[in-house]
């Protein structure tokens, strides 16, 4: 399973620094909404408690991930980080993949 450090180093592999050029305004809006929602989750939750986020927030993040996959757009960095931390916590691992809780 990936660590946060691996995801951070995975620019243009696991996440994109900005929405792709030539996307529709709706696709760009969805990309920025995903970034803002993930930023909010990251700022308001402790990494070990990320699995406790409201089920609807969780569904929105994973729904946006599926949408981005369908249109061939990488998600924003914030979303990729929150997703990997939630996946790690759900698997019983440390949130970041290092010794930091």
NORMO-V634252 format. One record per backbone hydrogen bond with DSSP energy under -0.5 kcal/mol. NH is the residue of the N-H (numbers start at 1). CO is the residue of the C=O. If there is no record, write none. Layout:
{{NH	CO} {NH	CO}}
This chain:
{{4	96} {5	96} {7	3} {8	4} {9	5} {10	7} {12	15} {13	10} {14	10} {15	10} {16	75} {23	20} {28	24} {29	25} {30	26} {31	27} {32	28} {33	29} {34	30} {35	31} {36	32} {37	33} {38	34} {39	35} {40	36} {41	37} {42	38} {43	39} {44	40} {45	41} {49	46} {50	47} {52	49} {53	50} {57	54} {58	54} {59	55} {60	56} {61	57} {62	58} {63	59} {64	60} {65	61} {66	62} {67	63} {68	64} {69	65} {70	66} {71	67} {72	68} {73	68} {77	16} {80	76} {81	77} {82	78} {83	79} {84	80} {85	81} {86	82} {87	83} {88	84} {89	85} {90	86} {91	87} {92	89} {93	88} {96	100}}
